[in-house]
Amino acid sequence: MYTFMSLKVGVADVDIIDASLADKVLQAPGFFSNTPVVVDLSPLDGDEEAADKLDPAALVACIRRHKLVPIVAATHDKTSPLAQTIELPLIESSARRISGAAKSESTPAKADGAAAETPASAEPLVTEREVEYIARKPLIIDRPVRSGQQIYARDTDLIIIGQVGAGAEVVADNNIHVYGPLRGKALCGVSGDTNTNIFCQSLEAELVSVAGIYRQLETIPEELRGKAAKVYLEDERLNIGPL
């Protein structure tokens, strides 16, 4: 299993997409350079006007112009004209897979595989449901993270006991704690959680990110470089403060 960046295509105008990509890549050129991306076409599924207007070849060329590498296209409908004309391998979008799985779990089936009918007067099979919150243990790395290495903590916190070297990358769905110098890249909240934070003993990072909002070393306040710091979001703005 690998984690890739997803580019969700919500408009059919390649000029608008081009301007949006330029603005995003400008935030962290080094981070986005030669990054593989999944081109998610699912927002345009069922929109025949948008599908007719969008030029798939121009879209792919636009993405590559910004030094991103489109590897596959994700769509709800692999037989749609838009999906058929884009020159990328096709996969089913994750939203479709999740909704399909939920539907299959909620629909009882007969022995012959057909969906069972529930009489209107029948009592529900489940009248109460206890929801249990399962907290995952944090991923603890008790060694330095060296240049070229990437550590990803899925659905949990990442704790690094040691330094994160220049050229290394630490990624987490939740918070990141670094008990040592942070010199590489640190990205928390990568699944979209805006309440996550990065904590470190010595902030010297090439790039920090919370829920997709980035700042590079040049924009980190001089008085906080090499000091214990916290990186967090407030009103959709990335902030860095003393720890």
VEXDREN-2710 file (C-alpha; in Angstrom, 1 decimal):
% VEXDREN-2710
k/r/px/py/pz
1/MET/0.0/0.0/0.0
2/TYR/1.3/3.4/-1.0
3/THR/0.1/6.9/-0.3
4/PHE/-0.2/9.3/-3.2
5/MET/-1.3/12.9/-3.5
6/SER/-4.7/13.4/-5.2
7/LEU/-5.7/16.2/-7.5
8/LYS/-9.5/16.5/-7.5
9/VAL/-10.7/18.1/-10.8
10/GLY/-13.8/20.1/-10.0
11/VAL/-13.9/22.3/-13.1
12/ALA/-13.6/21.7/-16.8
13/ASP/-11.6/24.9/-17.5
14/VAL/-7.9/24.0/-17.9
15/ASP/-6.9/27.6/-17.5
16/ILE/-8.5/27.7/-14.0
17/ILE/-6.8/24.4/-13.1
18/ASP/-3.4/25.8/-14.4
19/ALA/-3.7/28.9/-12.2
20/SER/-4.7/26.9/-9.1
21/LEU/-1.8/24.5/-9.6
22/ALA/0.6/27.4/-10.0
23/ASP/-0.6/29.0/-6.8
24/LYS/-0.3/25.7/-4.9
25/VAL/3.1/24.6/-6.2
26/LEU/4.5/28.1/-5.5
27/GLN/3.9/27.4/-1.8
28/ALA/6.5/24.6/-1.8
29/PRO/8.2/24.0/-5.1
30/GLY/10.7/21.5/-3.8
31/PHE/8.0/19.5/-2.1
32/PHE/5.8/19.2/-5.2
33/SER/8.6/18.6/-7.8
34/ASN/8.3/15.2/-9.5
35/THR/5.5/14.2/-7.0
36/PRO/3.2/11.4/-8.4
37/VAL/-0.5/12.4/-8.3
38/VAL/-3.8/10.6/-8.8
39/VAL/-6.1/12.7/-11.1
40/ASP/-9.5/12.4/-9.5
41/LEU/-12.2/13.0/-12.2
42/SER/-15.1/11.8/-10.0
43/PRO/-16.4/15.4/-9.3
44/LEU/-17.2/15.7/-13.0
45/ASP/-18.9/12.3/-13.3
46/GLY/-22.4/12.7/-14.7
47/ASP/-21.8/16.3/-15.8
48/GLU/-21.9/15.8/-19.6
49/GLU/-21.3/19.5/-20.4
50/ALA/-18.1/19.6/-18.3
51/ALA/-17.0/16.3/-19.8
52/ASP/-17.4/17.7/-23.3
53/LYS/-15.6/20.9/-22.4
54/LEU/-12.6/19.4/-20.6
55/ASP/-9.6/18.4/-22.9
56/PRO/-8.0/15.4/-21.2
57/ALA/-4.7/15.8/-23.1
58/ALA/-4.5/19.5/-22.1
59/LEU/-5.2/18.6/-18.5
60/VAL/-2.4/16.0/-18.4
61/ALA/0.0/18.4/-20.1
62/CYS/-1.0/21.2/-17.6
63/ILE/-0.2/18.9/-14.6
64/ARG/3.1/17.9/-16.1
65/ARG/4.1/21.5/-16.7
66/HIS/4.0/22.1/-13.0
67/LYS/6.5/19.2/-12.5
68/LEU/3.8/16.8/-11.1
69/VAL/3.6/13.3/-12.4
70/PRO/0.1/12.0/-13.2
71/ILE/0.1/8.3/-12.7
72/VAL/-3.6/7.2/-12.8
73/ALA/-7.1/8.7/-13.1
74/ALA/-9.8/8.0/-10.5
75/THR/-13.4/8.0/-11.5
76/HIS/-16.8/6.6/-10.4
77/ASP/-17.6/5.4/-14.0
78/LYS/-14.7/3.9/-16.0
79/THR/-16.9/3.7/-19.1
80/SER/-17.7/7.5/-19.2
81/PRO/-16.4/9.4/-22.3
82/LEU/-14.1/11.5/-20.1
83/ALA/-12.6/8.5/-18.4
84/GLN/-12.1/6.7/-21.8
85/THR/-10.4/9.7/-23.4
86/ILE/-7.8/10.4/-20.7
87/GLU/-4.5/8.6/-21.5
88/LEU/-3.9/7.3/-18.0
89/PRO/-4.7/4.0/-16.3
90/LEU/-8.1/4.0/-14.6
91/ILE/-9.1/3.1/-11.0
92/GLU/-12.3/3.4/-9.2
93/SER/-12.5/6.4/-6.9
94/SER/-12.1/5.7/-3.1
95/ALA/-15.4/7.4/-2.4
96/ARG/-17.3/5.0/-4.7
97/ARG/-15.6/2.0/-3.0
98/ILE/-16.4/3.2/0.5
99/SER/-20.1/3.9/-0.3
100/GLY/-20.4/0.5/-2.1
101/ALA/-18.9/-1.3/0.9
102/ALA/-21.3/0.5/3.3
103/LYS/-24.3/-0.4/1.1
104/SER/-23.4/-4.1/0.9
105/GLU/-22.9/-4.3/4.6
106/SER/-26.3/-2.6/5.3
107/THR/-28.3/-4.8/2.8
108/PRO/-29.2/-8.3/4.1
109/ALA/-29.0/-11.0/1.5
110/LYS/-30.9/-14.2/0.8
111/ALA/-29.2/-17.6/0.5
112/ASP/-29.4/-17.3/-3.3
113/GLY/-27.7/-13.9/-3.3
114/ALA/-30.7/-11.7/-3.9
115/ALA/-31.5/-8.9/-1.5
116/ALA/-33.9/-9.9/1.2
117/GLU/-37.1/-7.9/1.7
118/THR/-38.0/-6.8/5.3
119/PRO/-41.7/-6.7/6.1
120/ALA/-42.9/-3.2/7.1
121/SER/-44.2/-4.5/10.4
122/ALA/-41.0/-6.4/11.3
123/GLU/-39.0/-5.2/14.3
124/PRO/-35.5/-3.8/13.5
125/LEU/-32.7/-6.2/14.0
126/VAL/-30.7/-3.6/16.0
127/THR/-32.5/-1.1/18.2
128/GLU/-29.5/0.3/20.0
129/ARG/-25.9/0.6/19.0
130/GLU/-23.0/1.3/21.3
131/VAL/-20.3/3.3/19.5
132/GLU/-16.8/2.6/20.7
133/TYR/-13.9/5.0/20.0
134/ILE/-10.7/3.1/19.3
135/ALA/-7.5/5.0/20.0
136/ARG/-4.6/3.7/18.1
137/LYS/-1.2/3.5/19.7
138/PRO/1.2/6.1/18.4
139/LEU/4.0/5.0/16.0
140/ILE/7.2/5.5/18.0
141/ILE/10.5/5.6/16.1
142/ASP/13.5/5.4/18.5
143/ARG/16.2/6.1/16.1
144/PRO/17.2/9.1/13.8
145/VAL/15.3/9.4/10.5
146/ARG/18.0/9.9/7.9
147/SER/18.1/11.7/4.6
148/GLY/16.0/9.9/1.9
149/GLN/13.9/8.0/4.5
150/GLN/10.1/8.5/4.8
151/ILE/8.1/7.5/7.9
152/TYR/4.2/7.5/7.7
153/ALA/2.0/7.1/10.7
154/ARG/-1.5/6.1/9.4
155/ASP/-4.5/7.1/11.6
156/THR/-2.3/7.8/14.6
157/ASP/0.5/10.1/16.1
158/LEU/4.1/9.9/15.1
159/ILE/6.8/10.2/17.8
160/ILE/10.4/10.5/16.7
161/ILE/13.0/10.0/19.5
162/GLY/15.9/11.6/17.8
163/GLN/16.5/13.9/14.9
164/VAL/14.9/14.1/11.5
165/GLY/17.8/14.7/9.1
166/ALA/17.8/17.0/6.1
167/GLY/16.1/15.3/3.1
168/ALA/14.0/13.0/5.3
169/GLU/10.2/13.1/5.5
170/VAL/7.9/12.4/8.4
171/VAL/4.2/12.2/7.7
172/ALA/1.2/11.5/10.0
173/ASP/-2.6/11.5/9.9
174/ASN/-2.5/12.9/13.5
175/ASN/0.2/14.8/15.4
176/ILE/4.0/14.7/15.0
177/HIS/6.4/14.9/18.0
178/VAL/10.1/15.2/17.3
179/TYR/12.4/14.9/20.4
180/GLY/15.4/16.3/18.6
181/PRO/16.3/18.6/15.7
182/LEU/13.7/18.7/12.9
183/ARG/15.7/19.4/9.7
184/GLY/13.7/17.5/7.0
185/LYS/10.0/17.8/6.0
186/ALA/7.2/17.2/8.5
187/LEU/3.5/16.9/7.4
188/CYS/0.8/16.2/9.9
189/GLY/-3.0/16.0/9.4
190/VAL/-2.4/14.6/5.9
191/SER/-5.9/13.1/5.8
192/GLY/-7.4/16.5/6.4
193/ASP/-7.5/16.9/10.2
194/THR/-7.0/20.6/10.8
195/ASN/-6.7/20.1/14.6
196/THR/-3.3/18.3/14.4
197/ASN/0.0/19.8/15.4
198/ILE/3.8/19.4/15.0
199/PHE/5.9/19.6/18.1
200/CYS/9.7/19.7/18.0
201/GLN/12.7/20.4/20.2
202/SER/14.6/22.3/17.6
203/LEU/12.9/23.7/14.5
204/GLU/15.2/23.7/11.5
205/ALA/12.7/22.1/9.0
206/GLU/12.9/22.4/5.2
207/LEU/9.1/22.4/5.1
208/VAL/6.2/22.0/7.6
209/SER/2.6/21.3/6.8
210/VAL/-0.7/20.9/8.6
211/ALA/-3.6/19.5/6.7
212/GLY/-2.1/20.5/3.3
213/ILE/-1.1/24.1/4.3
214/TYR/2.7/24.6/3.9
215/ARG/5.5/26.8/5.0
216/GLN/9.2/26.5/4.1
217/LEU/12.3/27.3/6.1
218/GLU/12.7/30.7/4.6
219/THR/9.3/31.8/6.0
220/ILE/9.9/30.4/9.6
221/PRO/10.5/33.3/12.0
222/GLU/14.2/33.8/12.6
223/GLU/13.7/33.9/16.4
224/LEU/12.2/30.4/16.3
225/ARG/14.8/28.6/14.2
226/GLY/16.7/26.1/16.3
227/LYS/14.2/26.5/19.2
228/ALA/11.5/24.3/20.6
229/ALA/8.3/25.1/18.6
230/LYS/4.7/24.2/17.8
231/VAL/3.2/24.3/14.3
232/TYR/-0.6/24.5/14.1
233/LEU/-3.5/25.9/12.2
234/GLU/-5.7/28.8/13.3
235/ASP/-8.4/30.3/11.1
236/GLU/-7.0/28.4/8.1
237/ARG/-3.6/30.0/8.6
238/LEU/-0.4/28.1/9.5
239/ASN/1.2/29.4/12.7
240/ILE/4.5/28.7/14.3
241/GLY/5.0/29.5/18.0
242/PRO/7.3/28.8/20.9
243/LEU/6.8/25.5/22.7
END
